[in-house]
Amino acid sequence: MKLDSKEANFLFQALVEIKNLEEAKMLLEDLCTMGEIEAFIQRLQAAKRLLKGQTYDQIMQETDISSATLSRVSKCIRYGEGGYKTIID
């Protein structure tokens, strides 16, 4: 599936329509497994730490994140669309 499809845009619009934390929680609990939500949380926390200047070693010592996931988050911060930075700032 393409991220610019009508179906994908329906999802993105649903995210834009979220009005508060409770609605966000309700949607994510319905839409995702607990493991997927935990992975989102872990990635956001890693991005936050990377943007604050923490090293891979510091982040891996303080969290359960794998080096592969941390590397992917780092790559997204450096070369991605700017989503992490936008949300964290």
CYANA upper distance limits for C-alpha pairs under 8 A (distance plus 0.5 A):
  1 MET  CA      5 SER  CA      7.82
  1 MET  CA      8 ALA  CA      8.36
  2 LYS  CA      8 ALA  CA      7.65
  3 LEU  CA      8 ALA  CA      5.96
  3 LEU  CA      9 ASN  CA      7.85
  4 ASP  CA      8 ALA  CA      6.80
  4 ASP  CA      9 ASN  CA      7.02
  5 SER  CA      9 ASN  CA      6.64
  6 LYS  CA     10 PHE  CA      6.80
  7 GLU  CA     11 LEU  CA      7.27
  8 ALA  CA     12 PHE  CA      6.85
  9 ASN  CA     13 GLN  CA      6.43
 10 PHE  CA     14 ALA  CA      6.67
 11 LEU  CA     15 LEU  CA      6.92
 12 PHE  CA     16 VAL  CA      6.87
 13 GLN  CA     17 GLU  CA      6.74
 14 ALA  CA     18 ILE  CA      7.29
 15 LEU  CA     24 ALA  CA      8.43
 18 ILE  CA     23 GLU  CA      6.38
 18 ILE  CA     24 ALA  CA      6.47
 19 LYS  CA     23 GLU  CA      6.97
 19 LYS  CA     24 ALA  CA      8.20
 20 ASN  CA     24 ALA  CA      6.87
 21 LEU  CA     25 LYS  CA      6.58
 22 GLU  CA     26 MET  CA      6.61
 23 GLU  CA     27 LEU  CA      6.61
 24 ALA  CA     28 LEU  CA      6.63
 25 LYS  CA     29 GLU  CA      6.48
 26 MET  CA     30 ASP  CA      6.76
 27 LEU  CA     31 LEU  CA      6.37
 28 LEU  CA     32 CYS  CA      5.98
 28 LEU  CA     37 ILE  CA      7.66
 29 GLU  CA     33 THR  CA      7.42
 29 GLU  CA     34 MET  CA      7.79
 29 GLU  CA     37 ILE  CA      8.40
 32 CYS  CA     36 GLU  CA      6.37
 32 CYS  CA     37 ILE  CA      6.88
 33 THR  CA     37 ILE  CA      6.90
 34 MET  CA     38 GLU  CA      6.60
 35 GLY  CA     39 ALA  CA      6.64
 36 GLU  CA     40 PHE  CA      6.80
 37 ILE  CA     41 ILE  CA      6.74
 38 GLU  CA     42 GLN  CA      6.57
 39 ALA  CA     43 ARG  CA      6.61
 40 PHE  CA     44 LEU  CA      6.65
 41 ILE  CA     45 GLN  CA      6.63
 42 GLN  CA     46 ALA  CA      6.64
 42 GLN  CA     65 ILE  CA      7.30
 43 ARG  CA     47 ALA  CA      6.60
 43 ARG  CA     69 THR  CA      8.03
 43 ARG  CA     70 LEU  CA      7.94
 43 ARG  CA     73 VAL  CA      7.01
 44 LEU  CA     48 LYS  CA      6.60
 44 LEU  CA     84 TYR  CA      7.69
 45 GLN  CA     49 ARG  CA      6.73
 46 ALA  CA     50 LEU  CA      6.59
 46 ALA  CA     59 ILE  CA      7.33
 46 ALA  CA     65 ILE  CA      8.36
 46 ALA  CA     70 LEU  CA      7.21
 46 ALA  CA     73 VAL  CA      7.69
 47 ALA  CA     51 LEU  CA      6.54
 47 ALA  CA     73 VAL  CA      6.74
 47 ALA  CA     74 SER  CA      7.54
 47 ALA  CA     77 ILE  CA      7.82
 47 ALA  CA     84 TYR  CA      7.07
 48 LYS  CA     52 LYS  CA      6.78
 48 LYS  CA     84 TYR  CA      8.50
 48 LYS  CA     88 ILE  CA      6.92
 49 ARG  CA     53 GLY  CA      6.96
 49 ARG  CA     54 GLN  CA      5.99
 49 ARG  CA     59 ILE  CA      7.50
 50 LEU  CA     54 GLN  CA      5.68
 50 LEU  CA     55 THR  CA      7.31
 50 LEU  CA     56 TYR  CA      8.35
 50 LEU  CA     74 SER  CA      7.71
 51 LEU  CA     85 LYS  CA      8.20
 54 GLN  CA     58 GLN  CA      6.65
 54 GLN  CA     59 ILE  CA      7.11
 55 THR  CA     59 ILE  CA      6.78
 56 TYR  CA     60 MET  CA      6.52
 56 TYR  CA     67 SER  CA      8.38
 56 TYR  CA     70 LEU  CA      7.89
 57 ASP  CA     61 GLN  CA      6.56
 58 GLN  CA     62 GLU  CA      6.78
 59 ILE  CA     63 THR  CA      6.47
 59 ILE  CA     65 ILE  CA      8.34
 60 MET  CA     64 ASP  CA      6.95
 60 MET  CA     65 ILE  CA      6.51
 60 MET  CA     66 SER  CA      7.71
 60 MET  CA     67 SER  CA      7.86
 65 ILE  CA     69 THR  CA      7.01
 65 ILE  CA     70 LEU  CA      6.95
 66 SER  CA     70 LEU  CA      6.66
 67 SER  CA     71 SER  CA      6.43
 68 ALA  CA     72 ARG  CA      6.75
 69 THR  CA     73 VAL  CA      6.73
 70 LEU  CA     74 SER  CA      6.62
 71 SER  CA     75 LYS  CA      6.60
 72 ARG  CA     76 CYS  CA      6.69
 73 VAL  CA     77 ILE  CA      6.76
 74 SER  CA     78 ARG  CA      6.77
 75 LYS  CA     79 TYR  CA      6.29
 75 LYS  CA     80 GLY  CA      7.50
 76 CYS  CA     80 GLY  CA      4.73
 76 CYS  CA     81 GLU  CA      7.87
 76 CYS  CA     82 GLY  CA      8.11
 76 CYS  CA     84 TYR  CA      8.40
 77 ILE  CA     81 GLU  CA      8.48
 77 ILE  CA     82 GLY  CA      6.97
 77 ILE  CA     84 TYR  CA      7.05
 77 ILE  CA     85 LYS  CA      7.57
 82 GLY  CA     86 THR  CA      6.57
 83 GLY  CA     87 ILE  CA      6.70
 84 TYR  CA     88 ILE  CA      6.46
 85 LYS  CA     89 ASP  CA      6.24
